[in-house]
């Protein structure tokens, strides 16, 4: 499933303007929303935040599939194999280990941190907390991994460029609302997710692992 036919990449300069706009929305839409709601004084309910995230995904997928004629496979929605179940579980374990293993380093450096689970579940019921966790896992993987990596690969042919650009955008985008300590951990986990996606070329293991990590964090915050 991971073997792809070799096709010479046309280059970044050939990306159509509409695709550039779609890539910009994919990589910077959620960070902009976060800036507006977290630091811009825009008051949005947790349910509305979930709806807005799905709206961004709907716009990106709608343009890619409905207007540009891309298949769902071309934005990362490929049929998974049984091996991807193992990748899903393994990626989730590695992500959790990264968070746990880097906690002492972050503390030793005196870097500021914030409870991610608390931000997701504070002041809301368990159903809304879980809905937010599932939304974050799926939406972020579509917008930061599936769609942009596939489009950048199509135009550059370089996994390093596609992975590096999306990894950087994911990390910098989270800087809008997360302190430096968390950002180091997020960057490390994002690197793992990016590598796994490039290896498998399907959103299932990365989105599944992302959801699982956030669901466990939300459950721990509510019941822990």
LOBA-990483 format. One record per residue: x, y, z of N, C-alpha, C, O in turn; residue in three letters. Coordinates in steps of 0.05 Angstrom, whole numbers, padded with zeros to 5 digits, always signed. Each point is the difference from the previous one (the first is absolute). Example, Ala and Ser with C-alpha at 12.3 -4.5 7.8 and 13.67 -1.06 7.14 Angstrom:
// residues 2
+00264-00114+00156-00018+00024+00000+00018+00024+00000+00021+00000+00013ALA;-00028+00021-00027+00016+00024+00001-00015+00022+00014+00010+00022+00004SER;
END
This chain:
// residues 224
+00016-00024+00000-00016+00024+00000+00017+00025+00000-00009+00021-00010UNK;+00033-00022+00021+00017+00023+00002+00016+00006-00025+00011+00021-00003UNK;-00009-00041-00015+00015+00004-00025-00016+00019-00019-00023-00005-00005UNK;+00037+00025-00004-00013+00020-00017+00015+00000-00027+00024-00001+00000UNK;-00038+00004-00023+00013+00001-00026+00017+00026-00002-00009+00021+00010UNK;+00032-00023-00022+00017+00023-00003-00010+00019-00022-00002-00008-00023UNK;-00005+00032+00031-00009+00020-00019+00016+00026+00005+00001+00009+00023UNK;+00011+00002-00043+00016+00024+00004-00017+00023+00010-00021+00006-00012UNK;+00030+00006+00034-00015+00021+00012+00002+00026-00016+00022+00007-00009UNK;-00043+00007+00005+00000+00024-00016+00014+00024+00013+00008+00019-00014UNK;-00006-00019+00041+00013+00022+00014-00020+00019+00014-00024+00001-00008UNK;+00033+00012+00029-00017+00017+00016-00011+00024-00017-00022+00009+00006UNK;+00037+00000-00025-00009+00022-00016-00024-00005-00017-00013+00018-00011UNK;+00005-00044+00008-00023-00006-00016-00026-00004+00016-00020-00007-00011UNK;+00022+00011+00038-00024-00004+00016-00020+00022-00007+00006+00023+00000UNK;-00031-00031-00007-00021+00019-00007-00006+00019+00023+00002-00009+00023UNK;-00011+00033-00028-00007+00019+00021-00020-00011+00020+00002+00004+00024UNK;-00023-00018-00034-00021-00010+00017+00012-00021+00019-00008-00002+00023UNK;+00027-00015-00033+00012-00020+00017+00018+00014+00021+00001-00010+00023UNK;+00012+00031-00030+00016+00016+00019-00018+00010+00023+00007-00002+00023UNK;-00030+00013-00031-00019+00010+00020-00010-00023+00018-00004+00004+00024UNK;-00001-00027-00036-00010-00023+00015+00022-00010+00019-00007-00007+00023UNK;+00032+00007-00032+00021-00008+00018+00003+00020+00023+00005-00008+00023UNK;-00008+00034-00029+00002+00020+00021-00022-00004+00020+00005+00002+00025UNK;-00029-00007-00034-00023-00005+00018+00005-00025+00017-00006-00001+00024UNK;+00017-00020-00037+00005-00025+00014+00021+00003+00022-00004-00010+00022UNK;+00025+00025-00028+00022+00002+00019-00003+00023+00020+00011-00001+00022UNK;-00026+00021-00029-00002+00024+00018-00028+00006+00009-00004+00019+00017UNK;-00016-00033-00026-00027+00005+00008-00005-00004+00030-00011+00017+00013UNK;+00019-00040-00003-00004-00006+00028+00017+00018+00018-00010+00010+00020UNK;+00036-00005-00026+00015+00019+00017-00013+00028+00000+00001+00013+00021UNK;-00012-00004-00043-00013+00026+00000-00025+00000+00018-00004+00019+00015UNK;-00011-00041-00017-00023-00002+00018+00008+00000+00029-00012+00012+00017UNK;+00034-00026-00011+00010-00001+00027+00009+00027+00010-00005+00008+00023UNK;+00018+00007-00040+00009+00027+00007-00024+00018+00006+00000+00015+00020UNK;-00021-00017-00036-00023+00016+00003-00015-00006+00026-00010+00017+00014UNK;+00008-00043-00008-00015-00009+00024+00016+00001+00026-00011+00006+00021UNK;+00037-00011-00023+00016-00001+00024+00012+00028+00008+00001+00007+00023UNK;+00008+00008-00043+00014+00025+00006-00014+00024-00013+00007+00023+00006UNK;-00026-00028-00024-00012+00022-00014-00026+00010+00012-00013+00019-00010UNK;+00005-00032+00032-00024+00009+00014-00026-00009-00012-00021+00008+00009UNK;+00022-00026-00028-00024-00011-00012-00011-00022+00017+00014-00021+00004UNK;-00038+00024+00006-00012-00020+00018-00016-00020-00017-00019+00007-00013UNK;+00028-00032+00015-00013-00022-00015-00004-00023+00019+00019-00008+00014UNK;-00042-00004-00014-00006-00022+00017+00015-00025-00009+00008-00001-00023UNK;-00003-00018+00041+00014-00025-00008-00014-00014-00024+00014-00010-00018UNK;-00040+00009+00018-00015-00012-00022+00005+00015-00026+00003-00013-00021UNK;-00003+00039+00022+00005+00016-00024+00029-00004-00010+00004+00000-00024UNK;+00015-00003+00042+00027-00005-00008+00002-00026-00015+00015-00002-00020UNK;-00029-00019+00029+00000-00025-00014-00012+00003-00028+00011-00010-00020UNK;-00033+00025+00018-00013+00005-00025+00018+00015-00020+00001-00006-00023UNK;+00014+00026+00034+00017+00015-00017+00023-00017-00011+00009+00004-00023UNK;+00002-00022+00039+00021-00017-00009-00009-00018-00023+00014-00004-00020UNK;-00038-00007+00023-00011-00017-00021-00007+00017-00025+00002-00011-00023UNK;-00009+00036+00027-00005+00017-00023+00025+00004-00017-00001+00000-00024UNK;+00024+00004+00038+00025+00004-00015+00006-00025-00016+00008+00002-00023UNK;-00011-00026+00036+00004-00025-00015-00018-00002-00024+00008-00008-00022UNK;-00034+00015+00026-00019-00002-00021+00007+00018-00024-00003-00008-00023UNK;+00013+00032+00029+00008+00018-00021+00024-00011-00016+00000+00000-00025UNK;+00020-00010+00040+00024-00010-00013-00007-00025-00017+00008-00001-00024UNK;-00022-00018+00035-00007-00024-00014-00019+00006-00023+00002-00011-00022UNK;-00021+00030+00027-00019+00007-00021+00014+00012-00025-00007-00007-00022UNK;+00027+00024+00027+00014+00012-00023+00017-00022-00014+00000-00002-00024UNK;+00014-00014+00040+00018-00020-00011-00015-00021-00016+00008-00007-00022UNK;-00030-00003+00033-00015-00022-00013-00021+00011-00018-00003-00009-00023UNK;-00013+00028+00032-00022+00010-00016+00007+00018-00023-00013-00001-00021UNK;+00034+00017+00025+00007+00020-00021+00025-00009-00015+00000+00000-00025UNK;+00021-00009+00039+00024-00008-00014-00001-00028-00010+00018-00009-00015UNK;-00038-00006+00022-00003-00027-00010+00019-00021+00012+00004-00021-00013UNK;+00007+00027+00036+00018-00020+00013-00017-00022+00012-00022+00004+00009UNK;+00034-00028-00009-00014-00022+00014+00006+00002+00030+00018+00014+00008UNK;-00034-00029+00007+00005+00000+00029+00027-00012+00006+00013+00007+00020UNK;-00004-00026-00036+00027-00012+00004+00022+00021-00003+00020-00001+00012UNK;-00025+00021-00029+00020+00021-00005+00001+00021+00022+00016+00018-00002UNK;-00033-00020+00022+00002+00017+00023+00005-00017+00025-00004+00009+00023UNK;+00013-00034-00027+00008-00016+00023-00020-00021+00009+00006-00016+00018UNK;-00030+00016-00030-00020-00019+00010+00001-00026-00016-00018-00008-00014UNK;+00041-00006+00017+00004-00025-00013-00009-00023+00018+00000+00002+00024UNK;-00008-00024-00037-00009-00023+00015+00024-00011+00017+00021-00006-00012UNK;-00024+00002+00038+00022-00010+00016+00002-00030-00002-00018-00014-00009UNK;+00041+00004+00016+00004-00029+00002+00001-00009+00029+00000+00017+00018UNK;+00001-00043-00013+00001-00009+00027+00025+00010+00015+00000+00004+00024UNK;+00022+00000-00039+00024+00010+00012-00004+00028+00012+00014+00007+00019UNK;-00033+00007-00030-00005+00027+00010-00012+00000+00028+00003+00020+00015UNK;-00015-00042-00007-00010-00002+00027+00024+00000+00019+00000+00013+00021UNK;+00020-00028-00028+00025+00000+00016+00013+00027+00000+00010+00009+00021UNK;-00009+00004-00044+00011+00027-00001-00015+00019+00018+00011+00017+00013UNK;-00038-00019-00014-00017+00017+00017+00007-00003+00029+00006+00020+00014UNK;-00006-00044-00004+00006-00005+00028+00028+00007+00007+00006+00012+00021UNK;+00013-00019-00038+00028+00006+00005+00005+00030+00000+00015+00010+00017UNK;-00027+00004-00035+00003+00029-00001-00011+00014+00025+00012+00018+00011UNK;-00035-00028-00002-00012+00011+00025+00018-00005+00024+00004+00018+00016UNK;+00007-00042-00015+00019-00006+00022+00024+00018-00001+00009+00011+00021UNK;+00003-00008-00044+00024+00017-00003-00007+00029+00007+00016+00013+00014UNK;-00039-00003-00023-00008+00027+00007-00002+00004+00030+00009+00020+00011UNK;-00022-00039+00003-00003+00001+00029+00027-00001+00014+00005+00014+00019UNK;+00013-00031-00029+00027-00003+00011+00015+00026-00003+00014+00009+00018UNK;-00017+00004-00042+00014+00025-00004-00009+00021+00020+00017+00014+00011UNK;-00043-00012-00007-00010+00019+00020+00011-00005+00028+00009+00018+00014UNK;-00010-00044-00006+00009-00007+00027+00030+00003+00002+00010+00011+00020UNK;+00005-00019-00041+00029+00001+00001+00011+00029+00000+00021+00005+00011UNK;-00035+00013-00024+00010+00027-00002-00009+00018+00024+00010+00022+00003UNK;-00029-00032+00013-00009+00015+00023+00024+00008+00018+00002+00024+00008UNK;+00016-00043+00000+00023+00008+00017+00018+00021-00013+00009+00018+00014UNK;-00005-00021-00040+00017+00020-00014-00013+00027+00000+00014+00020+00006UNK;-00040-00018-00012-00014+00025+00000+00001+00013+00028+00004+00024+00003UNK;-00008-00041+00018+00000+00010+00027+00028+00009+00008+00003+00021+00013UNK;+00017-00036-00021+00028+00007+00007+00008+00027-00013+00015+00015+00012UNK;-00025-00010-00035+00006+00025-00014-00017+00023+00010+00005+00023-00007UNK;-00025-00029+00024-00017+00021+00011-00019+00012-00021-00008+00023+00003UNK;+00002-00038-00024-00017+00010-00021-00030-00001+00008-00008-00019+00014UNK;-00007+00039-00021-00029+00000+00007-00015-00022-00015+00005-00005-00023UNK;-00024-00007+00037-00017-00021-00011-00029+00005+00008-00005+00014+00020UNK;-00013-00026-00035-00028+00002+00006-00013-00027-00005+00008-00014-00019UNK;-00027+00007+00035-00013-00026-00003-00017+00000-00025-00020+00015-00002UNK;+00028-00031-00018-00016-00001-00025-00027-00012+00005-00020+00010-00012UNK;+00018-00030+00028-00026-00012+00006-00019+00020+00014-00024+00001-00005UNK;+00037+00015+00022-00017+00020+00014-00012+00020-00019-00023+00008+00003UNK;+00039+00000-00022-00010+00019-00020-00023-00011-00016-00017+00014-00010UNK;+00017-00041+00007-00020-00012-00016-00025-00007+00015-00022+00000-00011UNK;+00024-00005+00037-00023-00010+00015-00009+00018+00022-00020-00005+00013UNK;+00035+00027-00007-00008+00018+00021-00027+00013-00005-00005+00012-00020UNK;-00013-00015+00040-00025+00013-00001-00020-00013-00019-00021+00012-00005UNK;+00027-00035-00006-00019-00014-00018-00005-00028+00010+00016-00011+00015UNK;-00037-00001-00024-00006-00027+00007+00017-00020-00015+00014+00007-00019UNK;-00015-00032+00028+00017-00021-00012-00007-00003-00030+00018-00005-00016UNK;-00043+00007+00008-00007-00004-00028+00012+00021-00018+00011-00006-00021UNK;-00012+00031+00030+00011+00021-00015+00031-00001-00001+00012+00006-00020UNK;-00001-00015+00043+00029-00003+00001+00010-00021-00019+00020+00003-00014UNK;-00035-00025+00012+00007-00022-00018-00004+00009-00029+00016-00006-00018UNK;-00038+00021+00013-00005+00010-00027+00022+00018-00009+00009+00000-00023UNK;+00001+00017+00041+00022+00018-00006+00026-00016-00005+00015+00007-00018UNK;-00010-00028+00033+00023-00017-00003+00000-00013-00028+00020+00000-00014UNK;-00043-00012+00007-00002-00013-00026+00003+00020-00023+00013-00005-00020UNK;-00026+00028+00023+00002+00021-00020+00029+00009-00004+00009+00002-00023UNK;+00005+00003+00045+00027+00009-00003+00018-00020-00014+00015+00007-00018UNK;-00018-00033+00025+00016-00020-00012-00005-00003-00030+00019-00002-00015UNK;-00043+00002+00007-00007-00004-00028+00006+00025-00016+00013-00001-00021UNK;-00023+00023+00030+00002+00025-00015+00029+00008-00004+00008+00007-00022UNK;+00009-00008+00043+00027+00008-00003+00016-00018-00019+00018+00009-00014UNK;-00025-00035+00014+00015-00018-00018-00008+00004-00029+00017-00001-00018UNK;-00042+00007+00013-00008+00007-00028+00013+00026-00009+00010+00001-00022UNK;-00010+00019+00039+00009+00026-00008+00031+00003+00001+00011+00015-00016UNK;+00002-00029+00034+00029+00003+00002+00016-00023-00011+00024+00002-00005UNK;-00037-00025+00000+00015-00023-00011-00012-00008-00027+00013+00004-00021UNK;-00037-00014+00020-00011-00012-00024+00000+00019-00024+00014-00005-00020UNK;-00030+00026+00021-00003+00017-00024+00027+00014-00007+00008-00002-00023UNK;+00005+00017+00041+00023+00015-00009+00024-00018-00008+00014+00006-00019UNK;-00010-00028+00033+00023-00018-00007-00005-00011-00028+00019-00001-00017UNK;-00043-00008+00011-00006-00012-00026+00003+00021-00022+00011-00006-00021UNK;-00020+00030+00026+00002+00021-00021+00029+00008-00004+00009+00003-00023UNK;+00006+00001+00045+00028+00007-00003+00017-00022-00012+00019+00006-00015UNK;-00026-00031+00021+00014-00022-00013-00005+00000-00030+00018-00005-00016UNK;-00043+00011+00009-00007+00000-00028+00016+00020-00016+00006-00004-00024UNK;+00000+00027+00037+00013+00022-00015+00030+00001+00004+00014+00012-00016UNK;-00004-00025+00038+00029+00001+00004+00013-00028-00003+00024-00002-00006UNK;-00039-00019+00011+00011-00027+00000+00019-00005+00023+00013-00021+00000UNK;-00012+00039+00020+00019-00003+00022-00015-00004+00026-00013+00018+00010UNK;+00016-00042+00002-00012-00004+00027+00012+00019+00021-00013+00008+00019UNK;+00039-00001-00023+00013+00018+00019-00013+00027+00000-00005+00012+00021UNK;+00000-00001-00045-00013+00026-00002-00029-00001+00010-00008+00016+00016UNK;-00007-00036-00025-00028-00003+00008-00002-00004+00030-00017+00013+00013UNK;+00033-00031-00002-00001-00005+00028+00010+00023+00017-00011+00007+00020UNK;+00033+00006-00030+00012+00022+00015-00018+00024+00001-00003+00013+00021UNK;-00010-00006-00043-00018+00023-00001-00024-00004+00019-00007+00018+00015UNK;-00005-00041-00017-00024-00005+00016+00007-00003+00030-00015+00008+00017UNK;+00038-00021-00011+00009-00002+00027+00005+00028+00012-00008+00006+00022UNK;+00021+00011-00037+00006+00027+00009-00026+00016+00004-00003+00015+00020UNK;-00016-00017-00038-00025+00014+00002-00016-00009+00024-00012+00016+00015UNK;+00012-00043-00010-00014-00011+00023+00012+00010+00026-00015+00008+00018UNK;+00041-00007-00017+00014+00008+00025-00004+00030+00005-00008+00009+00021UNK;+00013+00007-00042-00003+00029+00003-00029+00008+00005-00006+00018+00016UNK;-00013-00033-00028-00028+00006+00004-00008-00004+00029-00017+00015+00011UNK;+00029-00035+00002-00007-00005+00028+00013+00021+00019-00008+00002+00023UNK;+00028+00012-00033+00012+00021+00016-00019+00023+00006+00005+00016+00018UNK;-00027-00015-00033-00020+00021+00005-00013-00003+00027-00009+00020+00012UNK;+00007-00044-00002-00015-00004+00025+00014-00017+00021-00009-00001+00023UNK;+00032-00012-00030+00014-00017+00019+00026+00013+00009+00014+00012-00017UNK;-00007-00015+00042+00026+00011+00009+00023-00017-00010-00004-00022-00012UNK;+00029+00031+00016+00023-00012-00012+00005-00029+00008+00008-00016-00016UNK;-00013+00010+00042+00004-00028+00009-00017-00019-00016+00009-00021-00009UNK;-00035+00027+00006-00018-00016-00015+00008-00001-00030-00002-00021-00013UNK;+00012+00043+00003+00007+00002-00028+00022-00019-00007+00000-00012-00022UNK;+00020+00008+00039+00021-00019-00005-00011-00028-00002+00008-00015-00018UNK;-00026+00008+00036-00013-00026-00001-00017-00004-00025+00001-00021-00012UNK;-00016+00042+00006-00017-00002-00025+00017-00003-00024-00007-00016-00018UNK;+00030+00030+00016+00018-00003-00023+00010-00028-00003+00002-00011-00022UNK;+00005-00001+00044+00010-00028+00000-00021-00019-00009+00005-00018-00017UNK;-00029+00020+00028-00022-00018-00008-00008+00005-00029-00006-00019-00014UNK;+00006+00044+00006-00007+00006-00028+00020-00013-00019-00008-00009-00022UNK;+00033+00008+00029+00020-00013-00017-00006-00029-00003+00003-00012-00022UNK;-00011-00001+00044-00008-00028-00001-00023-00005-00018+00000-00018-00017UNK;-00021+00035+00020-00024-00003-00017+00006+00005-00029-00010-00014-00018UNK;+00028+00033+00012+00007+00006-00027+00015-00024-00013-00006-00007-00023UNK;+00024-00004+00037+00015-00023-00010-00018-00024-00005+00002-00013-00021UNK;-00020+00008+00040-00019-00022-00004-00018+00004-00024-00005-00018-00016UNK;-00005+00043+00013-00016+00005-00024+00015-00004-00026-00010-00013-00018UNK;+00034+00023+00017+00016-00003-00024+00006-00029-00006+00003-00008-00023UNK;-00001-00008+00044+00005-00028-00003-00024-00015-00010+00002-00018-00017UNK;-00026+00024+00028-00024-00015-00006-00018+00013-00021-00014-00014-00014UNK;+00015+00040+00011-00016+00016-00019-00030-00005+00003-00015+00000-00019UNK;+00007-00004+00044-00029+00000+00006-00004+00013+00027+00017-00001+00018UNK;-00039+00015-00015-00005+00015+00024-00008-00017+00024+00001+00009+00023UNK;-00008-00034-00028-00011-00017+00021+00018-00003+00024-00008+00005+00023UNK;+00034-00013-00026+00017-00003+00023+00006+00026+00015+00001+00000+00025UNK;+00003+00022-00040+00007+00024+00014-00024+00014+00013+00001+00009+00023UNK;-00024-00009-00037-00024+00012+00011-00009-00017+00024-00009+00010+00020UNK;+00010-00037-00023-00008-00018+00021+00017+00004+00025-00010+00001+00022UNK;+00036+00001-00026+00019+00004+00023-00005+00027+00013+00000+00002+00024UNK;-00004+00018-00041-00004+00027+00010-00026+00001+00017+00000+00012+00022UNK;-00021-00024-00032-00025-00001+00015+00003-00015+00026-00009+00009+00021UNK;+00023-00032-00022+00003-00017+00024+00015+00015+00022-00007-00002+00023UNK;+00028+00016-00031+00016+00015+00020-00017+00021+00013+00000+00003+00025UNK;-00016+00012-00041-00016+00021+00012-00024-00011+00016-00007+00012+00021UNK;-00004-00034-00030-00022-00012+00015+00010-00009+00028-00013+00004+00020UNK;+00036-00017-00020+00011-00009+00026+00006+00024+00018-00004-00001+00024UNK;+00015+00022-00036+00006+00024+00016-00026+00013+00011+00000+00008+00023UNK;-00021-00007-00040-00025+00011+00010-00013-00017+00021-00011+00011+00020UNK;+00012-00037-00023-00011-00018+00021+00015+00003+00026-00011+00000+00021UNK;+00038+00002-00024+00016+00003+00024-00006+00026+00015+00001+00001+00024UNK;-00006+00020-00040-00006+00026+00013-00028-00001+00014-00003+00012+00021UNK;-00016-00025-00034-00027+00000+00011-00002-00019+00024-00012+00007+00020UNK;+00024-00031-00022-00003-00020+00020+00024-00004+00018+00000-00014+00020UNK;+00022+00028-00027+00025-00005+00014+00002+00016+00024+00020-00001+00015UNK;
END
